[in-house]
Amino acid sequence: MPRRVLPLPIVICLSMTIGWSQPVAPSTEAPLAPDAAEPSAAAGVLDVSQAQLWHDLGVPEIAISIYSERLERTAGLGEAERLALTLRLADAQLDNGDFAGAEATLNTIQGPKSSGWNLRAGLVAAYQGRPAATSHAADVNSAALSNQEAGWYEFLLGMLLERDGNIERAEEQYRLALDLSTVDAQRARFQLARESARLALGRLPADQLPGLRDRARQFQGSPTGIEFAHRYAIGLANLGRSGEALTYLAQLLSELPPTGSVWSDRFRLLTRLIAGPGSDAGTNATRELLERGTDPSLQRIALQLFAREAQPAALRGLLDSLLGAPGGDHPIRDDLLAMRAGLALGSGTAAGYMQAEDDVAELLERFPASPWRAQALVARAGAEWGQQRYLRAAESAEAARVALGPGVARARLGVVRAEALYRAESFRDAADAYALALAENPADIPRSELIFQRIQAEIAASSLVDDVEISRVAGVMDSLAADPAFSLLDRWRAEWNLARSLMVAGRPEAALARVERLLATEPTAANRVGIDPALTLRMQWLQARLALDARAPEDTVRLTQSLVGLGASPGVDEQTFSEIRSQTSLILAQAHFDSGNEEEAIRVLTTLRNDFPRSNAAAQSYLIHAGYRMRTDTDTPGAITFLNQLVERFPETPYAPEALYRAAELEILRGQRESYEQAHRRLEDLVRQYPDSEFVIHARLLQGDVLRLLGDFAAARGVFEEILSNPTLASQPDAIVAELRLADTLRAQSQGSGPFFEQAASRYESVFLNVAAPADVQMEAGYKLGTLFANDFRRAERYWVDAITLATRDSGYLASLGPGGREYLELSISDLANSYESRGSPVQARNIRQIGERLGLPSTGASQPTAGP
């Protein structure tokens, strides 16, 4: 058999690009295509969970900020979610003492007023001392309230009783509210609200104060005496005699032990409430209660008060001090850990996320029964989400779901888990998680959005190559399309994304059938209620594009002509309309080229450049025209002229660097030294003028090959080494090709031995053993390792056998080989078989050739070793 000489890789590359019918990625993009929606509901769930954490910790100010910001993001908010967020915001404003703000928030809710609305409106009126509180309370149906709301309803009734002077019944009502509180943090909020309400409503006639003081003295040292002392201090404060009240409390505190006394705790809390926020006396009392107190419920109130008033740095300092105290057994340590975790999470920094994770880990380990457990797990999910560790975020969200049990919060965390899996590109698990989220149906997250994301996950989880996969995904979409909650707009967006994915998977015929069916079911624009008119035009554009890819030029011409002649369309902005029109002209020209109607194609391109002179399509038209010149008559100079015009007229577009790259390829094909040098200059211009272009690494690789053609191996080696040492370029998938070409260059300089030879062998082996390397590159490296050691048969045999084994042990690997990789595999088989024959081992030679026959390789006959890489 005649000797086969393996061509230079650059020649293989160019033989595949001659007469390209279209440029690379940029030209295959749809005009202003609606993107596959990025998951977004989970971010909202985590935001709201963080706000709820701060609210439960007693720091409503931060919660107000988060709720308000979330409500301002109108896009993607469903009506149920907006209502829930509005009520949460009103709750936080109530807790923060902003009664006017809470009333304004409640008044944004239109339509019939629910029991939840009337409860909050009643609390606002009660705090403001308005009679309307009674009527709002009467309109509350307690059976319709949540467990948390039920406690506040009893508290509202207590406030009304105390307002009317029925103190004993009010106290009973407050105790009932406390009994309904199942979480320590909420109980602390009720106690704080109760004390604040008593300050606001507990006015006594001045002539009753001496009697209270006397009874406090009479029963000094007993719970009864403490209660009278409380009422006396409150009475002084309500008569405007706060200074006297604070002096009285200071005297009582001086008479009590500094620590270990619940009486001290109560007097310190009352000192803070009377002194008010920001006062030295109040701040000191609050801090002393946290540092020296023994009543956890009162310490939780103190923590809430301090957190509301302190700057983040001061709050963090106090938390660090309390948590770092000797012994580490603070009575409310789990509350402190939860608050510091929330504070760290809110910083949005890497250090903050790490601190939050550490605090959550301690809380879960030391306090497994803590009421903060579920929220701590949610906080950990948020920290992991913030660090883009999505798989771990999904695990934490699931753990939080288990801790919470059935309910709305659990259902919402199911969305977090699904979207975290989606972002982690665990698409199959994400699709299943979305299916579960849809089954749980969280009321305050738009169901249509969840359906859309479920379909997105199904598309991403499927290769869409064979009919079975396509049918499965289409079946899922069709079944979900029957859900009345699935909006028509989301349905069309999902169909668009499926069609585009089928297009990328090389199944344009399936995509075309899908789009045609969709357009046929909605024959007129009037029937497409809720559909963006621009999306209809995009879908029609996609139909034409798919027809072109399906090699149906006549259908493409028919589908595009109506769009090309389209006048201004109502509801479509001018930029979108121009982009669709111009891109459609591009498709029409390609269809005419494909059908052999060059004259009409050129006319369409000329019209396109005249009508839309600054459009992306006009820039792309030069690439297509150049490609046609090469495809039909190998008119290299004519093709280069069009590419030069593109660079001159559209230097700022992403197509300019591609034009420079294509022109360099064409210069190389001319096969003359001066054309090689011109190619090198064009590639240098590309790298210098467009340093951020995706073509830079390809340009550098081609430069190295051009230098090899020029015989300047030292300069070529420098180019390949530069790619591998540049962090940006070295991180790109094609960097492995630079290592392979560097090995080729070192081999050419080695003359069969010496340091260059050893370096070449090391580079080849590094590429061959790299499991992340493309199959074609691995196969080339394996074959060249064998030829490198042609004089050392055992080593050559080892590498060729390894290459053959790599290709035969996995059918998927063999299928991934392109023409170049199969060529190198065939050469490995042939050269190994020839070597066996020359060494007198015909049986082994025959066995090796039979492997080639089973693999369907065209030829495994005798061959002679190749000369050079």
Secondary structure, DSSP 8 states (H G I E B T S, - for coil): --------HHHHHHHHHTT-SS-SGGGGS-TT--------HHHHHHHHHHHHHHHHTT-HHHHHHHHHHHHH--TT--HHHHHHHHHHHHHHHHHTT-HHHHHHHHTT--SS--HHHHHHHHHHHHHTT-THHHHHHHT--GGGS-HHHHHHHHHHHHHHHHHTT-HHHHHHHHHHHHHH--SHHHHHHHHHHHHHHHHHH----GGGHHHHHHHHHHTTTSHHHHHHHHHHHHHHHHTT-HHHHHHHHHHHHHTS-SSS-HHHHHHHHHHHHHH-TT-HHHHHHHHHHHHH---HHHHHHHHHHHHHHS-HHHHHHHHHHHHTSTT---TTHHHHHHHHHHHHHHT-SHHHHHHHHHHHHHHHHH-TT-TTHHHHHHHHHHHHHHTT-HHHHHHHHHHHHHHH-SSHHHHHHHHHHHHHHHHTT-HHHHHHHHHHHHHH--TTS-HHHHHHHHHHHHHHT----SHHHHHHHHHHHHHHHT-TTS-HHHHHHHHHHHHHHHHHTT-HHHHHHHHHHHHHHS-SGGG-TT--HHHHHHHHHHHHHHHHHTT-HHHHHHHHHHHHT----TT--HHHHHHHHHHHHHHHHHHHHHTT-HHHHHHHHHHHHHHSTTSHHHHHHHHHHHHHHHHHH--HHHHHHHHHHHHHH-TTSTHHHHHHHHHHHHHHHT--HHHHHHHHHHHHHHHHH-TTSTTHHHHHHHHHHHHHHTT-HHHHHHHHHHHHH-HHHHTSTTHHHHHHHHHHHHHHHHTTSHHHHHHHHHHHHHHHT-TTS-HHHHHHHHHHHHHHTTTSHHHHHHHHHHHHHHHHS-HHHHHH--HHHHHHHHHHHHHHHHHHHHTT-HHHHHHHHHHHHHTT-S--------S--
